[in-house]
Amino acid sequence: GGGGGGGGGGAEDVELRELLEQEVSRFGEEVEELMAVAEDLESVLQGGGRPGSYPVEMVEQVVMQSEKLWHVLASRVAALHARADAFRDEYLAQLRAADPRARSPFVKT
């Protein structure tokens, strides 16, 4: 069997771009949340705002949550890189299927 003809590259490129944009957007939202926590913590540590308005337990919890969020973000960045690599490999496979002599657009020359 053979089957399935070419074409569709444009639609697949759009779908790939949308997937990557969604991942980047989701990651950006998580970074914004983390930065809000970090700014709040920094304010507490600098005694800004209302000194003594944050119980020690709350500050400890913010520090622990911040540390957990950094670990989550690091794993998400690694996952995003892995997906980007997979998308790149798939794109190159499709490009070379259409033209075996095609050069990778990802390599600087």
Buried (B, 14 or more C-beta within 10 A) or exposed (E): EEEEEEEEEEEEEEEBEEEBEEBEEEBEEBBEEBEEBBEBBEEBEEEEEEEEEBEEEEBEEBBEEBEEBEEEBEEBEEEBEEEEEEBBEEBBEBBEEEEEEEEEEEEEE
